[in-house]
Amino acid sequence: QVQLVESGGGLVQPWGSLRLSCAASGSTFSIYVMGWYSQAPGKQRELVATITEAGIEYWADSVKGRFTIYRANDKNTLYLQMNSLKPEDTDVYYCYRGQEQYDYWGQGTQVTVSS
């Protein structure tokens, strides 16, 4: 089992910045993919960005150039630096970890972009 605990969401004005954090604990394996997904009410969860243990990244077109994904040195803490935020970025953001054949999700953190 893997536990994912997110933090860092909140209310920010348009063009502002937020940093989300996700701490993984438990049975973490060295081969994995971690990332962030977002979900609006009544809609499917959508990929924002992922990164593998080898550092290979994948991005949604809507956030390229504005968001950065990176890991702490211990490789079990994941960050999403969100810059130039837009109202359409308002969603619940979920941390994700995939390893072996299992998928793990955090509890979600609300990001609201509004003036």
C-alpha atoms as an extended CHARMM CRD file, in Angstrom:
* protein
*
       115  EXT
         1         1  GLN       CA              0.0000000000        0.0000000000        0.0000000000  PROA      1               0.0000000000
         2         2  VAL       CA              1.0480000000        3.5450000000       -0.7730000000  PROA      2               0.0000000000
         3         3  GLN       CA             -0.3230000000        6.6370000000        0.9150000000  PROA      3               0.0000000000
         4         4  LEU       CA             -0.3330000000        9.9980000000       -0.8550000000  PROA      4               0.0000000000
         5         5  VAL       CA             -0.8900000000       13.1940000000        1.0910000000  PROA      5               0.0000000000
         6         6  GLU       CA             -1.3790000000       16.4310000000       -0.8190000000  PROA      6               0.0000000000
         7         7  SER       CA             -1.1070000000       20.0040000000        0.3520000000  PROA      7               0.0000000000
         8         8  GLY       CA             -0.8150000000       23.5010000000       -1.0640000000  PROA      8               0.0000000000
         9         9  GLY       CA             -4.1490000000       24.2180000000       -2.6810000000  PROA      9               0.0000000000
        10        10  GLY       CA             -6.1570000000       27.3570000000       -2.0490000000  PROA      10              0.0000000000
        11        11  LEU       CA             -7.5750000000       30.5390000000       -3.5000000000  PROA      11              0.0000000000
        12        12  VAL       CA             -5.4060000000       32.6410000000       -5.7910000000  PROA      12              0.0000000000
        13        13  GLN       CA             -6.0240000000       35.5480000000       -8.1160000000  PROA      13              0.0000000000
        14        14  PRO       CA             -5.6240000000       35.1910000000      -11.8830000000  PROA      14              0.0000000000
        15        15  TRP       CA             -1.9600000000       35.2510000000      -12.9660000000  PROA      15              0.0000000000
        16        16  GLY       CA             -0.9410000000       34.2120000000       -9.4560000000  PROA      16              0.0000000000
        17        17  SER       CA              1.0410000000       31.1460000000       -8.3950000000  PROA      17              0.0000000000
        18        18  LEU       CA              0.5770000000       28.1170000000       -6.1630000000  PROA      18              0.0000000000
        19        19  ARG       CA              2.7280000000       25.1050000000       -5.3680000000  PROA      19              0.0000000000
        20        20  LEU       CA              1.1340000000       21.7450000000       -4.6830000000  PROA      20              0.0000000000
        21        21  SER       CA              2.9960000000       19.0510000000       -2.7460000000  PROA      21              0.0000000000
        22        22  CYS       CA              2.4470000000       15.3150000000       -2.5530000000  PROA      22              0.0000000000
        23        23  ALA       CA              4.2410000000       13.1080000000       -0.0480000000  PROA      23              0.0000000000
        24        24  ALA       CA              4.3000000000        9.3750000000       -0.7750000000  PROA      24              0.0000000000
        25        25  SER       CA              4.8320000000        6.8360000000        1.9750000000  PROA      25              0.0000000000
        26        26  GLY       CA              4.4170000000        3.1150000000        2.4910000000  PROA      26              0.0000000000
        27        27  SER       CA              5.5500000000        0.4600000000        0.0300000000  PROA      27              0.0000000000
        28        28  THR       CA              7.1250000000        2.7400000000       -2.5630000000  PROA      28              0.0000000000
        29        29  PHE       CA              8.9740000000        0.9840000000       -5.3720000000  PROA      29              0.0000000000
        30        30  SER       CA             11.8820000000        2.3650000000       -7.3520000000  PROA      30              0.0000000000
        31        31  ILE       CA             10.0620000000        2.0330000000      -10.6850000000  PROA      31              0.0000000000
        32        32  TYR       CA              6.9920000000        4.2380000000      -10.8400000000  PROA      32              0.0000000000
        33        33  VAL       CA              5.1610000000        7.0960000000      -12.4160000000  PROA      33              0.0000000000
        34        34  MET       CA              3.8460000000       10.0010000000      -10.3590000000  PROA      34              0.0000000000
        35        35  GLY       CA              1.7870000000       12.9230000000      -11.4260000000  PROA      35              0.0000000000
        36        36  TRP       CA             -1.1160000000       15.2780000000      -11.0550000000  PROA      36              0.0000000000
        37        37  TYR       CA             -4.6490000000       15.0700000000      -12.3820000000  PROA      37              0.0000000000
        38        38  SER       CA             -7.4510000000       17.5840000000      -12.1480000000  PROA      38              0.0000000000
        39        39  GLN       CA            -11.1800000000       17.1310000000      -11.9530000000  PROA      39              0.0000000000
        40        40  ALA       CA            -14.0680000000       19.5650000000      -12.1950000000  PROA      40              0.0000000000
        41        41  PRO       CA            -17.5000000000       18.6890000000      -10.7540000000  PROA      41              0.0000000000
        42        42  GLY       CA            -19.3590000000       16.3090000000      -13.0320000000  PROA      42              0.0000000000
        43        43  LYS       CA            -16.3780000000       15.7790000000      -15.3240000000  PROA      43              0.0000000000
        44        44  GLN       CA            -13.7710000000       13.0900000000      -15.7870000000  PROA      44              0.0000000000
        45        45  ARG       CA            -10.4140000000       13.3230000000      -14.0930000000  PROA      45              0.0000000000
        46        46  GLU       CA             -7.8420000000       14.6750000000      -16.5580000000  PROA      46              0.0000000000
        47        47  LEU       CA             -4.0760000000       14.4180000000      -16.6820000000  PROA      47              0.0000000000
        48        48  VAL       CA             -2.1210000000       17.5570000000      -15.8780000000  PROA      48              0.0000000000
        49        49  ALA       CA              1.4450000000       16.2020000000      -15.8180000000  PROA      49              0.0000000000
        50        50  THR       CA              3.3330000000       13.0350000000      -14.9600000000  PROA      50              0.0000000000
        51        51  ILE       CA              6.9490000000       12.1240000000      -14.3530000000  PROA      51              0.0000000000
        52        52  THR       CA              8.5900000000        8.7070000000      -14.2590000000  PROA      52              0.0000000000
        53        53  GLU       CA             11.3980000000        7.5240000000      -12.0160000000  PROA      53              0.0000000000
        54        54  ALA       CA             13.7210000000        8.2160000000      -14.9460000000  PROA      54              0.0000000000
        55        55  GLY       CA             12.5520000000       11.8220000000      -15.1610000000  PROA      55              0.0000000000
        56        56  ILE       CA             10.4640000000       11.4740000000      -18.3000000000  PROA      56              0.0000000000
        57        57  GLU       CA              7.6770000000       14.0250000000      -18.2480000000  PROA      57              0.0000000000
        58        58  TYR       CA              4.3060000000       14.1930000000      -19.9700000000  PROA      58              0.0000000000
        59        59  TRP       CA              2.1890000000       17.3510000000      -20.0440000000  PROA      59              0.0000000000
        60        60  ALA       CA             -1.3020000000       18.4560000000      -20.9070000000  PROA      60              0.0000000000
        61        61  ASP       CA             -1.1390000000       21.1100000000      -23.6290000000  PROA      61              0.0000000000
        62        62  SER       CA             -3.2210000000       23.5180000000      -21.5440000000  PROA      62              0.0000000000
        63        63  VAL       CA             -0.5230000000       23.8970000000      -18.8860000000  PROA      63              0.0000000000
        64        64  LYS       CA              2.7110000000       23.6440000000      -20.8650000000  PROA      64              0.0000000000
        65        65  GLY       CA              4.9960000000       26.5610000000      -20.1150000000  PROA      65              0.0000000000
        66        66  ARG       CA              3.0050000000       27.5750000000      -17.0280000000  PROA      66              0.0000000000
        67        67  PHE       CA              3.3340000000       24.5850000000      -14.6930000000  PROA      67              0.0000000000
        68        68  THR       CA              6.4470000000       22.7000000000      -13.5920000000  PROA      68              0.0000000000
        69        69  ILE       CA              6.5700000000       19.2130000000      -12.1020000000  PROA      69              0.0000000000
        70        70  TYR       CA              9.5480000000       18.1480000000      -10.0010000000  PROA      70              0.0000000000
        71        71  ARG       CA             10.5740000000       15.8380000000       -7.1870000000  PROA      71              0.0000000000
        72        72  ALA       CA             12.4390000000       16.2610000000       -3.9430000000  PROA      72              0.0000000000
        73        73  ASN       CA             15.7910000000       14.5300000000       -3.6460000000  PROA      73              0.0000000000
        74        74  ASP       CA             14.2200000000       11.5780000000       -1.8570000000  PROA      74              0.0000000000
        75        75  LYS       CA             12.0630000000       11.0340000000       -4.9840000000  PROA      75              0.0000000000
        76        76  ASN       CA              8.9890000000       10.3680000000       -2.8320000000  PROA      76              0.0000000000
        77        77  THR       CA              7.7890000000       13.9500000000       -2.6420000000  PROA      77              0.0000000000
        78        78  LEU       CA              6.2950000000       15.4450000000       -5.7620000000  PROA      78              0.0000000000
        79        79  TYR       CA              5.6050000000       19.0900000000       -6.4900000000  PROA      79              0.0000000000
        80        80  LEU       CA              3.5430000000       20.9980000000       -9.0190000000  PROA      80              0.0000000000
        81        81  GLN       CA              4.5490000000       24.6270000000       -9.4000000000  PROA      81              0.0000000000
        82        82  MET       CA              1.6400000000       26.4350000000      -10.9640000000  PROA      82              0.0000000000
        83        83  ASN       CA              2.3220000000       29.8660000000      -12.4490000000  PROA      83              0.0000000000
        84        84  SER       CA              0.2170000000       32.2950000000      -14.4810000000  PROA      84              0.0000000000
        85        85  LEU       CA             -2.9290000000       30.6420000000      -13.1600000000  PROA      85              0.0000000000
        86        86  LYS       CA             -6.1610000000       31.1350000000      -15.0560000000  PROA      86              0.0000000000
        87        87  PRO       CA             -9.7580000000       30.8170000000      -13.8570000000  PROA      87              0.0000000000
        88        88  GLU       CA            -10.1070000000       27.7140000000      -16.0320000000  PROA      88              0.0000000000
        89        89  ASP       CA             -7.4080000000       26.0320000000      -13.8990000000  PROA      89              0.0000000000
        90        90  THR       CA             -9.9230000000       25.9100000000      -11.0440000000  PROA      90              0.0000000000
        91        91  ASP       CA            -10.3590000000       22.2440000000      -10.1360000000  PROA      91              0.0000000000
        92        92  VAL       CA             -9.6360000000       19.6510000000       -7.5040000000  PROA      92              0.0000000000
        93        93  TYR       CA             -6.0890000000       18.4120000000       -8.0760000000  PROA      93              0.0000000000
        94        94  TYR       CA             -5.1830000000       14.8090000000       -7.2640000000  PROA      94              0.0000000000
        95        95  CYS       CA             -1.7670000000       13.3130000000       -6.7900000000  PROA      95              0.0000000000
        96        96  TYR       CA             -1.2460000000        9.9660000000       -8.5140000000  PROA      96              0.0000000000
        97        97  ARG       CA              1.3100000000        7.1870000000       -8.2080000000  PROA      97              0.0000000000
        98        98  GLY       CA              1.4230000000        4.0810000000      -10.3690000000  PROA      98              0.0000000000
        99        99  GLN       CA              3.7370000000        1.1870000000       -9.5440000000  PROA      99              0.0000000000
       100       100  GLU       CA              3.6220000000       -2.4780000000      -10.3330000000  PROA      100             0.0000000000
       101       101  GLN       CA              0.0110000000       -2.9730000000      -11.4820000000  PROA      101             0.0000000000
       102       102  TYR       CA             -1.5170000000       -0.6510000000       -8.8940000000  PROA      102             0.0000000000
       103       103  ASP       CA             -2.7980000000        2.9150000000       -9.0020000000  PROA      103             0.0000000000
       104       104  TYR       CA             -2.8320000000        5.1220000000       -5.9370000000  PROA      104             0.0000000000
       105       105  TRP       CA             -4.5510000000        8.4720000000       -5.4520000000  PROA      105             0.0000000000
       106       106  GLY       CA             -4.3850000000       11.2520000000       -2.9230000000  PROA      106             0.0000000000
       107       107  GLN       CA             -7.4410000000       12.8020000000       -1.3480000000  PROA      107             0.0000000000
       108       108  GLY       CA             -7.3730000000       15.8610000000       -3.6100000000  PROA      108             0.0000000000
       109       109  THR       CA             -6.7380000000       19.5210000000       -2.9640000000  PROA      109             0.0000000000
       110       110  GLN       CA             -8.9190000000       22.3640000000       -4.2200000000  PROA      110             0.0000000000
       111       111  VAL       CA             -7.3850000000       25.0610000000       -6.3810000000  PROA      111             0.0000000000
       112       112  THR       CA             -9.5830000000       28.0890000000       -7.0360000000  PROA      112             0.0000000000
       113       113  VAL       CA             -8.4580000000       30.8830000000       -9.3480000000  PROA      113             0.0000000000
       114       114  SER       CA            -10.6760000000       33.9140000000       -8.9620000000  PROA      114             0.0000000000
       115       115  SER       CA            -10.4900000000       37.6460000000       -8.4810000000  PROA      115             0.0000000000
